[in-house]
């Protein structure tokens, strides 16, 4: 949460901070489907929440397809004039 909020305030560091926030979110999602689960209601409750692995795998597949569509829509990267070979 803190890296995502910092990304709003610090535009120069936005790509790195959003990457860190995304990594935290993926780690939390993985812990929800593997291992003992995640206590989401701390400090009010110690009960752990778990989700079926199929939800995690489906979300990863959906994210991969969305990235492929986004990359296809953007087209190939543009080279600067000085980097032509």
C-alpha positions in Angstrom: 0.0 0.0 0.0 2.8 2.4 0.9 4.7 2.0 -2.4 1.4 2.6 -4.4 0.7 5.8 -2.4 4.3 6.9 -2.9 4.0 6.4 -6.6 1.2 9.0 -6.7 3.4 11.5 -4.8 6.7 10.8 -6.5 6.2 10.7 -10.3 9.9 10.3 -11.1 9.9 7.0 -9.2 6.5 5.9 -10.3 7.5 2.9 -12.5 9.8 1.4 -9.8 7.3 2.0 -7.0 4.4 0.5 -9.0 6.6 -2.5 -9.7 7.2 -2.9 -6.0 3.5 -2.6 -5.2 2.7 -5.1 -7.9 5.2 -7.5 -6.4 3.7 -7.2 -2.9 0.2 -7.8 -4.3 1.4 -10.9 -6.2 3.1 -12.2 -3.1 -0.1 -11.7 -1.0 -2.1 -13.4 -3.8 0.2 -16.4 -3.8 0.1 -16.7 0.0 -3.7 -16.7 -0.3 -3.7 -20.0 -2.3 -0.6 -21.7 -1.0 0.6 -22.4 2.5 -1.5 -21.7 5.6 -3.4 -18.6 4.1 -3.3 -15.0 5.1 -4.9 -13.4 8.2 -6.6 -10.4 6.4 -8.4 -9.1 9.5 -5.4 -8.6 11.8 -5.4 -7.3 14.5 -9.1 -8.0 15.0 -9.0 -11.7 14.1 -6.3 -14.4 13.6 -8.4 -16.4 11.2 -6.6 -17.1 7.9 -8.2 -16.8 4.5 -7.4 -19.3 1.7 -8.6 -19.4 -1.9 -8.6 -22.3 -4.4 -5.5 -22.5 -6.5 -7.6 -22.4 -9.7 -8.6 -18.8 -9.0 -4.9 -17.8 -8.7 -4.0 -19.7 -11.9 -7.0 -18.1 -13.7 -6.0 -14.6 -12.6 -2.4 -15.2 -13.8 -3.6 -16.4 -17.2 -6.0 -13.5 -17.5 -3.2 -11.0 -16.6 -0.9 -12.6 -19.2 -3.5 -12.4 -21.9 -4.2 -8.7 -21.0 -0.5 -7.9 -21.2 -0.3 -9.6 -24.6 -3.2 -7.5 -25.9 -1.7 -4.3 -24.5 1.6 -5.0 -26.1 0.0 -5.8 -29.4 -2.0 -2.6 -29.3 1.1 -0.4 -28.5 3.1 -1.8 -31.5 6.8 -2.3 -31.7 9.1 -0.1 -29.7 10.3 3.0 -31.5 14.1 3.3 -32.0 15.9 6.6 -31.7 17.7 7.9 -34.8 21.2 7.3 -33.4 20.5 3.6 -32.6 20.0 2.3 -36.1 22.2 -0.5 -37.2 
